[in-house]
Amino acid sequence: MILLLTVSVGGCAAGLDVSGSTWKKEGTSYSQVTLDETECARSAMDAGQTPDLIVGGLADLVRNAIRERGREGTYEKCMRDRGYRSA
């Protein structure tokens, strides 16, 4: 169970890849793509904020998964709003 949650959270974090190869936009240079990815990733860092719980354990895994999904959704929306499509 914990392994499954860890893999899920890790998979979400990969959504903020700023390598320049995940998103495409016609007529946009590689450096512009990575700049836009970086700006969207920065704006997504505040998304999905959840309160810190002292409980720990499984509760923190769930909270972190929720936070990462919020960040990924904000990042993807930012990139789409800038005219990019997923590669």
Beta strands, then each sheet from edge to edge (+ up, - down):
strand 1: 23-24
strand 2: 85-86
sheet 1: 1+ 2-
end
